[in-house]
Amino acid sequence: MKVHLFGAASSPGCANYGMKYLASQHEREYPAAAEFIKKTFMLMMGLVSVESEDAAIQLVREAQSLCEKGKLHLHKFISNSREVLESIPESERAGGVHDVDLSLGELPMQTVLGVRWRCSDNFSFKISLDEKPATRRGILSTVASVFDPLGFLPPFCCWGRKYCRRVPERSGMG
């Protein structure tokens, strides 16, 4: 396939497949970038932690070079390291980091894979609670609606499930 319609229901899956295929084709040339793309990319976003700033800078360059082989432009980078951000041209950085003085102040909040990240070691979640009935079904529906692809919240979501187990069915909660 040479062209795919943008906006079709299958587009995200095709894009994901294309990225992983490209990574497997150039795995020998760019081993770290291929592993990064194959293991951490989801919904055309990658989230990874590396040992040092130098390793992060190298990974960015290698991943961009790998993607160029497939005529793809990898961009919108963000990091919690100012040194890494300074090594990335402003045009390649994520939105909100273009006009930021990296020597001053706090970096802006970004959303990565549905998780809000303040470009530090802190993650936050925004959960909108729709008005649901105070029944087992309503509580479980609320717990199940939390989007957490990175798996940070299961210890907290279990409380809702455990609560539903403790409430007897005849109490009106069911």
Sequence and secondary structure as in RCSB ss.txt:
>XXXX:A:sequence
MKVHLFGAASSPGCANYGMKYLASQHEREYPAAAEFIKKTFMLMMGLVSVESEDAAIQLVREAQSLCEKGKLHLH
KFISNSREVLESIPESERAGGVHDVDLSLGELPMQTVLGVRWRCSDNFSFKISLDEKPATRRGILSTVASVFDPL
GFLPPFCCWGRKYCRRVPERSGMG
>XXXX:A:secstr
     TTSTTHHHHHHHHHHHHHHHTTTT HHHHHHHHHHEETTEE    SSHHHHHHHHHHHHHHHHHTT    
 B  S HHHHHHS GGGB TT TT  TTSS    EEETTEEE SSS EE         SSHHHHHHHHHT   TT
  SHHHHHHHHHHHHHS GGGT  
